[in-house]
Amino acid sequence: MAQKTTTSQLVTIAGREYRLSTDEDREYVEQLAAYVTTRIYQIKRETGASPLDCATLCAVMLADELNKLSAKLEKNTKGKT
């Protein structure tokens, strides 16, 4: 298996540029940035909140999704052993 190399990648999220240090490929990082951007703009349209509030709400929503998926995966994994 090839070892991944950490690179510095510039991405745009909700109109702001961020330099990320990652070992993921460029396409994957851009997909993540696009997903986060979409969610932030969705929150902005629905709430009219400030950019910081939109980013914070987005983080909470994504943490909620991750937590629910992790719990579901754990439940499914326990059922198979």
C-alpha positions in Angstrom: 0.0 0.0 0.0 1.4 3.4 -1.0 2.0 5.9 1.8 0.0 9.1 1.5 1.9 12.4 1.4 0.7 15.4 3.3 0.2 18.4 1.1 -1.0 22.0 1.6 -4.2 22.7 -0.4 -6.0 25.9 -0.9 -9.8 25.6 -0.9 -12.7 28.0 -0.9 -15.5 27.6 1.6 -18.4 30.0 1.5 -16.4 32.6 -0.4 -13.3 32.5 1.9 -10.0 30.8 1.1 -8.4 28.3 3.6 -5.1 26.5 3.3 -5.5 23.0 4.6 -2.8 20.5 5.4 -4.0 17.1 4.4 -3.1 13.7 3.0 -6.3 13.4 1.1 -6.4 13.9 -2.7 -7.4 17.3 -4.2 -10.8 16.1 -5.6 -11.9 14.7 -2.2 -10.9 17.9 -0.4 -12.8 20.0 -3.0 -15.9 17.8 -2.5 -15.8 18.4 1.2 -15.4 22.2 0.8 -18.3 22.2 -1.7 -20.5 20.2 0.7 -19.7 22.6 3.6 -20.3 25.6 1.4 -23.7 24.3 0.3 -24.7 23.7 3.9 -23.6 27.2 5.1 -25.4 28.9 2.2 -28.5 26.8 3.0 -28.4 28.0 6.6 -27.9 31.6 5.5 -30.9 31.5 3.2 -33.1 29.9 5.9 -32.0 32.1 8.9 -30.3 35.2 7.6 -27.7 34.6 10.3 -24.2 36.1 10.3 -21.4 34.2 8.5 -19.9 33.1 11.9 -23.3 31.9 13.1 -23.9 30.0 9.9 -20.5 28.3 10.2 -21.2 27.4 13.8 -24.7 26.1 13.0 -23.2 24.1 10.1 -20.6 22.6 12.4 -23.4 21.5 14.9 -25.5 20.0 12.1 -22.5 18.1 10.7 -21.6 16.9 14.2 -25.2 15.7 14.7 -25.1 13.8 11.3 -21.7 12.2 12.2 -22.9 11.2 15.7 -26.1 9.6 14.4 -24.3 7.7 11.6 -21.7 6.5 14.1 -24.4 5.3 16.5 -26.1 3.5 13.6 -22.9 1.9 12.4 -22.1 0.7 16.0 -25.6 -0.7 16.4 -25.3 -2.6 13.0 -21.8 -3.8 13.9 -22.9 -5.1 17.3 -25.8 -7.0 15.7 -23.4 -9.0 13.5 -21.2 -10.3 16.3 
